[in-house]
Amino acid sequence: MTLGEKIRNAREDMDLSQTDMAKLIPMNQSNYSKIERNVQEPNIEQLKRICQILKLDPRYLLDLGEFEFISTEDRKLLNDIKKLIEEHK
């Protein structure tokens, strides 16, 4: 399942529309739709809000258990995600 599919399924489970989500993040509804369709990736702040709103673990969304090699860029992202997880404990 893709990132966008996971987000869409969680949003639908909470009976929220794309417009509702876009307002809560906040961002443009059109751009939010692109995230769910896997046309655009959320930035770290958008990802943080999506996780907060939908009560999702970022590790689930990003399939972090599947990676064996971690690039410098990925390591920075993982550090940002670690901070996000710590904030939710």
C-alpha positions, 0 to 999 in steps of 0.5 A: 500500500502506498503512502497516499493510500494509507493516508486516504484510508485513515482519513476515510475511517475518520469520516473526514473529507479532503477539504477537512484535512486540507483545512486542518493541516493547513494547505490547499485542498488540491495539493492535499489531493495530490498527496493521496494520489501519490503525485506529490509527497508531503513535506515534514510539517505536512507529514507531522500534521497528517500523523497528528490529525489521523493519529498515525505512526510515521513509521507506518506511513513511510514503511521504515522497516523496509530500508536496509541502506540509509542515505544522508538525506534519509538519515536527516528525515529519520531524525526529524521523524524520531523527534515527531515520534518523541513529541507524541509519547 
